[in-house]
Amino acid sequence: MANQIVDAMDSRRLKCLGLMSLAIWHFVLATDSSRPRGDRYELITKLLSNYGSTLAPPVLNSSTQIEVVIRLGISRVIELNEKMQTLTLSVEIGMEWHDEFLTWDTSEYPNISVLSIPSSRIWRPDIHLFANVDRNFVNFKDVGVFLYPTGTVDWLTPNVLQISCVIDARLFPFDTQLCPLRFGSWSYNLQQLNLIALRSYRSGLYFVENGIWELDDDVVIERKVVDYNNPLGLFPEVIYTVVLKRRPGFYIITLIVPCITLSVLNLLAFILPTASGEKVSLGITNLLALVLFQQVIGSLLPPSSTNIPFISYYFGPMIMISSLSIASGVLVAALYNQDKAKPIPCWLRKMFNVQSSVDLSAEDYRLDQRTSIAAVSHGHETPLDENLDGSVKMVCANNSNEWQKIANKIDNMLLAIAFVLTIIAFSVTIALFLTH
């Protein structure tokens, strides 16, 4: 019985403590809500409570056109992917318009010249970036807007944009790329919304230079009115064309200088003495290096049959000359190591103007149809072949080193051809760069 009385008393005490705590909590809330929040809080509450729907344009007259001023600030050129033909930029997009429902009297609030409120609480123009290729793209972030007493709304939002950019690689690595950023309204036509491009600028201290591409300050700004052949009417667009100039230093050192060096080695392959036995090896090494450099350039640029890099017109002849040096190395080595006792045909001797030490003619010999004789010239026999009609076909005599003389003359002739082709290829490539 005593225990039941004690339990009942404890239960009453707990109820009393709970009621006292609840009373204190309500008192605190009432005291806090009665505190003044200041003029800024009062003005924001007043403006937003009377704002209405954020879907309708903020104009008193539905026929009034809203004018949106756009400005573009570029913080960084993140990447220009030539292979995928896409450009990734870190930018700041600013938009400014007039909202007739967000004005206040400065005499009533003299200490408030600007307000900052969440952009999702008011109407925003549905400006979109066309030619966007980022699958995770969010149109614009929900960052605050700045309000001014006259109803001017200034909205500056950071974003990472990835757009399609057609690459013209003909002047690689001295090329300049033009990448347009097209902004426009998706649902408001020209009668409801007008777009004006204010300017483009570098984002102050936050701008980061790119190691490959240099951003040109001269951004081309264009405004267009587009007819999409629909009953909604005309739509305005603003186009910012970003100009990117490639920094060629890296490619000059890693591609152009080695290519010129390999061109010289191509010519040296013809000068290398045949007795060294390394002509073919040097030619194959040069050919593999040139093909490798051509593959490197091909991996950097998009596959295209219309915008072929002019530097490829130089690599092509160099690969042909390298192949020619390999073929000539094989031919010259075969002639150079020819059996010295083997006679040289007269047509080959006359072609390369190699004089024979013994001049023989068929008239100096009277032979029977079944007889053949041999003339002695420097210890070597010079056979005379018998034709079917009994006449004698002469095979000219040769010195022990005349095969080598012919091999050297062939090498010199091919060297001259390779040198002329190299000069022509170099001149044509330079002319293409200078005329475009």
C-alpha positions in Angstrom: 0.0 0.0 0.0 2.9 2.3 0.9 4.5 1.6 -2.5 1.4 2.5 -4.4 1.2 5.9 -2.6 4.8 6.7 -3.4 4.3 5.8 -7.1 1.2 8.0 -7.3 3.2 10.9 -5.8 6.0 10.5 -8.3 3.6 10.4 -11.2 2.0 13.7 -10.1 5.5 15.3 -9.7 6.4 14.3 -13.3 3.1 15.8 -14.7 3.8 19.0 -12.9 7.4 19.2 -14.3 6.1 18.6 -17.8 3.5 21.3 -17.5 6.0 23.8 -16.2 8.4 23.0 -19.1 5.7 23.4 -21.7 4.7 26.8 -20.2 8.3 28.0 -20.2 8.7 26.9 -23.9 5.6 28.8 -25.0 6.8 31.8 -23.1 10.2 31.7 -24.9 8.6 31.4 -28.3 6.2 34.2 -27.6 9.1 36.4 -26.5 11.2 35.5 -29.5 8.4 36.1 -32.0 7.7 39.5 -30.5 11.3 40.6 -31.1 11.7 43.0 -34.0 13.6 41.4 -37.0 14.6 44.8 -38.5 13.6 46.7 -41.7 15.3 44.3 -44.0 13.4 41.3 -42.8 10.1 43.3 -42.8 10.7 44.4 -46.4 11.6 40.9 -47.7 8.5 39.5 -46.0 6.3 42.2 -47.4 7.6 41.8 -51.0 7.4 38.0 -51.1 4.1 37.7 -49.4 2.5 39.9 -52.0 4.4 38.5 -55.0 2.1 35.8 -56.1 3.0 33.1 -58.6 6.5 32.7 -59.9 5.3 31.3 -63.2 3.8 34.4 -64.7 6.0 37.3 -66.1 6.3 40.1 -63.5 4.4 42.8 -65.4 1.1 44.6 -64.7 0.1 44.6 -68.3 0.4 41.2 -70.1 1.3 42.9 -73.4 4.5 44.5 -71.8 7.7 43.1 -73.2 10.4 42.2 -70.6 13.9 43.1 -71.5 16.7 40.8 -70.3 20.3 42.0 -70.5 22.9 39.1 -70.5 26.5 39.4 -69.7 29.1 36.5 -69.8 32.2 36.3 -67.6 34.7 33.5 -68.4 36.7 32.2 -65.4 38.6 29.4 -67.1 38.9 27.4 -70.3 38.8 23.9 -68.7 39.3 21.9 -71.9 38.8 22.0 -75.6 38.5 18.4 -76.7 39.5 18.3 -80.4 38.7 14.6 -80.8 35.1 15.0 -79.4 34.8 18.6 -80.6 33.5 19.9 -77.3 34.5 22.9 -75.2 34.2 23.1 -71.4 34.2 26.5 -69.8 33.8 27.8 -66.2 31.7 30.9 -66.5 29.6 33.4 -64.7 26.3 34.2 -66.4 24.7 37.5 -65.4 21.1 38.5 -66.2 19.3 41.7 -65.4 15.6 42.6 -65.9 12.9 44.7 -64.4 10.3 43.2 -62.0 7.3 45.5 -61.5 6.3 43.6 -58.3 9.6 44.1 -56.4 9.8 47.8 -55.9 9.8 49.8 -52.6 9.9 53.3 -51.4 13.3 54.4 -50.3 11.8 57.0 -48.0 10.1 54.3 -46.1 13.2 52.1 -46.0 16.1 54.7 -46.2 18.8 52.3 -45.1 18.1 49.6 -47.6 19.5 50.2 -51.1 19.8 46.5 -52.2 18.3 43.2 -51.1 19.4 39.6 -51.6 16.8 36.9 -51.8 16.7 33.3 -53.2 16.1 33.3 -56.9 13.5 30.4 -56.6 11.1 32.8 -54.8 10.6 35.1 -57.8 10.1 34.8 -61.5 13.2 34.1 -63.6 13.6 34.2 -67.4 13.9 30.7 -68.9 17.1 31.4 -70.7 18.8 28.2 -72.0 22.2 27.4 -73.5 21.7 25.8 -76.9 24.1 23.2 -78.3 24.8 22.0 -74.8 26.3 18.5 -74.6 26.6 18.0 -70.9 24.1 15.3 -69.9 24.3 16.4 -66.2 23.7 20.0 -67.1 21.5 22.1 -64.7 20.2 25.2 -66.4 21.2 27.7 -63.7 21.9 27.2 -60.1 19.5 28.5 -57.4 21.7 31.3 -56.1 20.4 34.6 -54.7 19.4 37.6 -56.8 20.0 41.2 -55.9 17.0 43.5 -55.8 17.1 47.3 -56.2 14.3 49.8 -55.2 13.4 50.5 -58.8 12.6 46.8 -59.3 15.8 46.0 -61.1 16.8 42.3 -60.6 20.5 41.3 -61.0 21.1 37.6 -61.1 24.7 36.3 -61.3 25.2 32.5 -61.3 28.4 30.4 -61.7 28.3 27.5 -64.0 30.4 24.9 -65.9 29.3 24.8 -69.5 30.1 22.1 -72.1 29.1 22.9 -75.6 29.6 21.5 -79.1 32.4 23.3 -81.0 33.3 22.4 -84.6 37.1 22.1 -84.9 38.9 23.5 -87.9 42.4 21.9 -87.6 43.9 22.9 -91.0 46.4 25.3 -89.4 47.4 22.9 -86.5 49.4 23.7 -84.4 48.9 27.4 -85.3 45.1 27.3 -85.4 42.4 29.5 -83.9 39.1 28.0 -82.9 35.7 29.8 -82.8 33.2 28.3 -80.4 29.7 29.9 -80.2 27.6 30.0 -77.1 23.9 30.5 -78.0 21.5 31.7 -75.4 17.8 32.0 -75.9 14.4 31.7 -74.3 12.7 28.4 -74.6 9.0 29.5 -74.2 8.8 33.3 -74.5 8.8 34.8 -78.0 10.0 38.2 -79.0 6.8 40.0 -78.1 7.0 38.7 -74.5 10.8 38.8 -73.9 13.7 40.5 -75.6 17.4 39.7 -75.2 20.3 42.1 -75.2 23.9 41.1 -75.0 25.8 43.6 -72.7 29.4 42.4 -72.8 31.8 39.6 -72.2 34.7 39.8 -69.7 37.3 37.8 -67.9 36.3 37.0 -64.4 38.7 39.3 -62.6 41.1 37.7 -60.1 39.4 34.3 -60.6 40.5 33.8 -64.2 42.9 30.9 -64.7 45.1 30.7 -67.8 45.1 27.5 -69.9 48.4 25.9 -70.9 47.3 25.0 -74.4 44.7 27.6 -75.4 44.8 31.4 -75.1 41.5 33.2 -74.6 41.2 36.2 -77.0 39.6 39.2 -75.3 37.8 40.0 -78.6 34.7 37.9 -78.0 32.3 38.3 -80.9 28.8 39.2 -79.7 25.8 38.8 -82.0 22.0 39.1 -81.6 19.6 37.2 -83.8 15.9 36.8 -84.2 15.1 33.3 -85.3 12.0 32.0 -86.9 11.4 28.3 -86.1 8.4 28.1 -88.4 5.9 27.6 -85.6 2.8 29.6 -84.6 4.5 31.0 -81.5 6.3 33.7 -83.6 9.9 34.9 -83.5 12.5 34.1 -80.8 15.5 36.2 -79.9 19.0 34.7 -79.4 22.3 36.1 -78.1 25.5 34.4 -79.4 28.9 34.8 -77.7 31.6 33.5 -80.0 34.6 32.5 -77.9 37.9 32.9 -79.7 40.7 30.4 -78.7 44.2 30.6 -80.0 46.4 27.6 -79.6 49.8 28.0 -77.9 52.1 26.3 -80.4 55.3 26.1 -78.3 54.6 22.6 -77.0 53.8 21.2 -80.4 56.8 22.9 -82.1 59.2 21.2 -79.7 57.5 17.8 -79.6 56.3 17.5 -83.3 57.6 20.0 -85.7 61.3 20.0 -84.7 61.5 16.1 -84.7 59.7 16.0 -88.0 62.3 18.4 -89.6 65.1 16.4 -88.1 63.7 13.2 -89.5 63.5 14.9 -92.9 67.2 15.6 -92.7 67.9 12.0 -91.7 65.9 10.8 -94.7 68.4 12.6 -97.0 71.4 11.3 -94.9 70.2 7.8 -95.6 71.1 8.3 -99.2 74.6 9.7 -98.4 75.4 6.8 -95.9 78.0 4.6 -97.6 76.7 1.3 -98.8 79.7 -0.5 -97.3 78.4 0.3 -93.8 75.4 -2.0 -94.3 73.2 0.4 -92.3 71.3 2.2 -95.1 68.2 0.0 -94.9 68.2 0.0 -91.1 68.3 3.8 -91.0 65.5 4.1 -93.6 63.3 1.8 -91.6 63.9 3.7 -88.4 63.0 7.0 -90.0 59.9 5.5 -91.6 58.6 4.2 -88.3 59.3 7.5 -86.5 57.4 9.5 -89.2 54.4 7.1 -89.1 54.4 7.4 -85.3 54.3 11.2 -85.4 51.6 11.1 -88.0 49.5 8.8 -85.7 50.1 11.2 -82.8 48.7 14.1 -84.8 45.8 11.9 -85.9 44.9 11.0 -82.3 44.8 14.7 -81.3 42.4 15.9 -84.0 38.9 14.8 -85.1 38.7 12.5 -88.2 37.7 14.7 -91.1 38.1 14.6 -94.8 37.5 18.4 -95.3 39.7 19.9 -92.6 42.9 18.0 -93.0 45.8 19.6 -91.2 48.3 21.2 -93.6 51.1 19.6 -91.7 49.9 16.2 -93.0 50.8 17.4 -96.5 54.4 17.5 -95.3 54.3 14.1 -93.4 53.0 12.3 -96.5 55.9 13.1 -98.8 58.4 12.5 -96.0 56.9 9.0 -95.5 57.3 8.4 -99.3 60.9 9.6 -99.3 61.6 7.4 -96.3 60.1 4.4 -98.2 62.2 5.4 -101.3 65.4 5.4 -99.2 64.6 1.9 -98.0 64.0 0.7 -101.6 67.1 2.4 -102.9 69.1 1.0 -100.1 68.1 -2.5 -101.1 68.8 -1.9 -104.8 72.1 -0.1 -104.3 73.3 -2.9 -101.9 72.4 -5.5 -104.5 74.4 -3.7 -107.2 77.2 -2.8 -104.9 77.8 -6.5 -103.9 77.3 -7.8 -107.4 79.8 -10.4 -108.7 82.6 -8.4 -110.2 83.1 -11.0 -112.9 79.6 -10.6 -114.1 79.5 -8.3 -117.2 77.5 -5.1 -117.2 74.9 -4.8 -119.9 75.6 -2.0 -122.4 72.3 -0.2 -121.8 73.1 0.1 -118.2 76.6 1.3 -118.9 75.3 3.9 -121.3 72.5 5.0 -119.0 75.0 5.9 -116.3 77.8 6.9 -118.6 80.3 4.3 -117.3 83.2 3.9 -119.7 84.5 0.4 -120.5 88.2 -0.3 -120.4 87.8 -2.4 -123.6 85.6 -1.4 -126.6 84.5 -4.4 -128.6 82.4 -4.5 -131.7 80.9 -7.4 -133.7 82.8 -6.4 -136.8 86.2 -7.2 -135.2 85.3 -10.8 -135.0 84.3 -13.2 -137.7 82.8 -16.2 -136.0 81.3 -19.4 -137.2 77.6 -19.9 -136.1 78.8 -22.6 -133.6 81.9 -20.8 -132.4 82.3 -18.3 -129.6 85.4 -16.7 -128.5 86.5 -14.8 -125.5 88.4 -11.6 -125.4 90.7 -10.9 -122.6 90.3 -7.6 -120.8 92.3 -6.9 -117.6 92.4 -10.6 -116.9 88.6 -11.2 -117.3 86.9 -12.9 -120.2 84.4 -10.9 -122.2 82.0 -13.4 -123.8 80.3 -12.7 -127.1 76.8 -14.2 -127.4 75.7 -15.7 -130.7 72.3 -14.8 -132.2 70.1 -17.2 -134.1 71.1 -15.6 -137.4 74.8 -16.2 -136.8 75.6 -12.6 -135.8 77.4 -11.8 -132.6 75.8 -9.9 -129.7 78.4 -8.1 -127.7 78.5 -7.8 -123.9 80.7 -5.0 -122.8 83.7 -5.6 -120.6 83.9 -4.0 -117.1 86.4 -3.1 -114.4 86.3 -4.7 -111.0 84.7 -1.6 -109.4 82.2 -0.6 -112.1 79.2 -2.2 -110.4 80.0 0.0 -107.4 80.3 3.1 -109.6 76.8 2.4 -111.0 75.5 1.8 -107.4 76.9 5.1 -106.2 75.4 7.0 -109.2 72.0 5.5 -108.6 72.3 6.6 -104.9 73.3 10.2 -106.0 70.4 10.4 -108.4 67.9 9.3 -105.8 69.4 11.7 -103.3 68.8 14.5 -105.8 65.2 13.4 -106.3 64.6 13.1 -102.5 66.1 16.6 -101.9 63.8 18.2 -104.6 60.7 16.5 -103.1 61.6 17.6 -99.6 62.0 21.2 -100.7 58.7 21.1 -102.7 56.9 19.6 -99.7 58.3 22.1 -97.3 57.5 25.0 -99.6 53.9 23.9 -100.3 53.3 23.4 -96.6 54.6 26.9 -95.7 52.5 28.4 -98.5 49.4 26.7 -97.3 49.9 28.1 -93.8 50.6 31.7 -95.1 47.6 31.8 -97.4 45.0 30.7 -94.8 
